[in-house]
Amino acid sequence: MPEPLLHISDLHTRYGATPVLRGASLSLASGEALALTGPSGSGKSTLALAILRLLPPGGAITHGAIRFGGANLLGLPPGQMNRVRGTGIGMIFQQPRPSLTPVRTVGSQLIEVLRVHRGLDRPAAQREAAAWFERVGLSGLLDRYPGELSGGQAQRAALAVALAPGPDLLIADEPTSSLDTDTEARILDLIADLQRETATAVLLITHDA
């Protein structure tokens, strides 16, 4: 039986002296979609950040294992972990704008991601960026700054930035929590469509049942 793409076993975390996760475990196969639900404060976002080893100051993983693509993420040196972020695992957050640099156009940010993670030259990256913005419904908006986009548009831009490098796994941490109901439905449909189109595994974190 093939090894899961992502396997978390008996994960414990804490912030300072306060335990957050106590024995979290899950497995996710390549191309699979999994929804992780629970009330606010139950540690869902902590789990997502722990996978990427991005816990904020004061947060720590105290026990357990996280394996991705056969590698022990908790044992990787920083340089290798940086390569996992983006090319191996992409992530979109509850609030899209903080993940986008406010003083650069969204197009320039996507072009840089394509050049760094996929090794494209500038003309090829520009063409690929335009194609991705068309896929997520943002045609003609490459020259916009994050502050010029609506909440739904900013989340679509963040989704393009996360998926364009071709990661094996997308972590979507409550990606619609700040959006109205209609926009929420469109974003979730878009994630589902792109998941089927790209065969990317998706870990969707939500407080909705």
C-alpha positions in Angstrom: 0.0 0.0 0.0 1.5 3.4 -1.0 2.6 5.8 1.7 0.2 8.7 2.2 1.3 12.1 0.8 0.8 13.6 4.2 0.8 11.7 7.4 0.6 13.3 10.9 0.8 11.1 13.9 0.3 11.9 17.6 1.2 15.6 17.2 1.3 17.8 20.3 1.9 21.5 20.3 1.8 24.3 22.8 1.9 28.1 23.1 4.1 28.9 26.1 2.8 26.6 28.8 -0.6 26.1 27.2 -1.2 22.9 25.3 -3.1 23.3 22.0 -2.9 20.0 20.0 -2.9 16.8 22.0 -2.3 13.8 19.8 -3.5 15.0 16.5 -3.3 12.5 13.7 -4.4 12.4 10.0 -3.5 11.0 6.6 -4.1 12.4 3.2 -3.4 10.6 -0.1 -2.1 12.3 -3.3 -5.0 14.0 -5.1 -7.4 13.6 -2.2 -9.5 16.3 -0.6 -10.0 16.3 3.2 -12.1 18.8 5.3 -10.9 19.4 8.8 -13.7 20.9 10.9 -14.1 22.2 14.4 -14.9 25.3 16.5 -12.7 28.3 16.6 -9.8 27.8 19.0 -9.7 24.1 18.6 -6.2 24.1 17.0 -7.1 23.7 13.3 -4.9 26.7 12.2 -2.2 25.6 14.6 -2.1 22.2 12.8 -1.8 24.0 9.4 1.1 26.2 10.6 2.8 23.2 12.3 2.8 21.3 9.0 4.8 24.2 7.4 6.8 24.7 10.6 5.5 28.3 10.7 4.2 28.4 14.3 4.5 32.0 15.7 6.9 32.9 18.5 6.0 31.0 21.6 4.6 28.1 19.7 6.3 24.7 19.7 5.8 21.2 18.5 6.6 19.0 21.5 5.8 15.5 20.3 4.8 13.6 17.2 5.7 13.3 13.5 4.8 15.0 10.3 5.7 13.2 7.1 5.2 14.6 3.6 6.2 12.8 0.4 8.1 10.3 2.5 10.2 13.0 4.2 10.1 13.8 8.0 9.3 17.6 7.9 10.3 18.0 11.5 13.9 16.9 10.7 14.5 18.9 7.5 17.1 21.7 7.6 15.7 25.2 7.0 16.8 25.4 3.3 15.0 22.1 2.4 12.0 23.2 4.4 11.8 26.4 2.4 11.8 24.4 -0.8 8.9 22.4 0.5 6.9 25.5 1.1 5.6 26.6 -2.3 6.8 23.8 -4.5 5.6 21.0 -2.3 2.9 22.6 -0.1 1.0 25.8 -0.9 -1.2 27.6 1.6 -4.0 30.2 1.5 -5.1 31.9 4.7 -8.2 33.3 6.3 -7.2 36.9 5.3 -5.6 36.9 1.9 -4.2 40.5 1.8 -1.5 39.9 4.5 -0.1 37.1 2.3 0.2 39.6 -0.6 2.8 42.3 -0.6 0.8 45.6 -0.6 3.4 47.7 -2.5 3.7 45.3 -5.5 1.1 44.4 -8.1 -0.4 41.0 -7.7 0.8 40.1 -11.2 4.4 40.9 -10.3 4.2 38.7 -7.2 2.8 35.8 -9.2 5.5 36.2 -11.9 8.2 36.1 -9.2 6.7 32.9 -7.7 6.8 31.3 -11.1 10.4 32.4 -11.8 11.6 31.2 -8.4 9.7 27.9 -8.0 9.4 26.8 -11.6 12.5 28.4 -13.1 10.6 30.2 -15.9 12.2 33.1 -17.7 10.3 36.4 -17.5 8.3 36.2 -20.8 7.2 32.6 -20.0 6.3 33.6 -16.4 4.3 36.5 -17.7 2.3 34.3 -20.0 1.8 31.7 -17.3 0.7 34.4 -14.8 -1.9 35.7 -17.3 -3.2 32.1 -17.8 -3.5 31.6 -14.1 -5.4 34.8 -13.5 -7.8 33.8 -16.3 -8.3 30.4 -14.6 -9.2 32.1 -11.3 -11.5 34.7 -12.9 -9.1 37.7 -12.6 -8.4 38.3 -16.3 -6.9 41.8 -16.9 -6.1 42.4 -13.2 -2.4 41.6 -13.2 -1.5 45.3 -12.7 -3.7 45.8 -9.7 -2.3 46.2 -6.2 -3.8 44.0 -3.4 -5.6 47.0 -1.9 -7.4 47.6 -5.1 -9.0 44.1 -5.0 -12.2 43.1 -3.3 -11.9 40.4 -0.6 -13.0 37.7 -3.1 -10.6 38.9 -5.7 -7.7 39.0 -3.3 -8.4 35.4 -2.2 -8.5 34.3 -5.9 -5.1 36.0 -6.4 -3.7 34.3 -3.3 -5.1 31.0 -4.7 -3.3 31.5 -8.0 0.0 32.3 -6.2 -0.4 29.2 -4.0 -1.2 26.8 -6.9 0.9 28.2 -9.8 4.2 26.5 -8.6 2.4 23.1 -8.9 2.4 22.0 -5.2 1.3 18.4 -4.3 -0.7 19.8 -1.4 -2.8 22.9 -0.9 -3.7 23.9 2.7 -6.7 26.2 2.7 -7.1 27.6 6.2 -10.7 28.9 6.5 -10.3 30.7 3.1 -13.8 32.1 3.1 -14.3 33.2 6.7 -14.1 36.9 5.8 -16.3 36.7 2.7 -20.0 37.0 2.1 -22.1 33.9 1.4 -22.2 34.2 -2.4 -18.4 34.9 -2.7 -17.8 32.1 -0.2 -19.6 29.6 -2.4 -17.7 30.8 -5.6 -14.3 30.5 -3.9 -15.1 26.9 -2.6 -16.3 25.9 -6.1 -13.1 27.4 -7.6 -10.9 25.4 -5.1 -12.9 22.2 -6.0 -12.6 22.8 -9.7 -8.8 23.5 -9.5 -8.3 20.5 -7.3 -9.9 18.2 -9.9 -8.1 20.0 -12.7 -4.6 19.8 -11.2 -5.0 16.7 -9.0 -3.6 18.6 -6.1 -4.4 17.2 -2.7 -6.4 19.7 -0.6 -6.6 20.0 3.2 -9.6 22.4 3.8 -9.8 23.8 7.3 -13.2 25.2 8.2 -15.4 25.9 11.2 -18.5 24.9 9.2 -19.8 21.4 9.5 
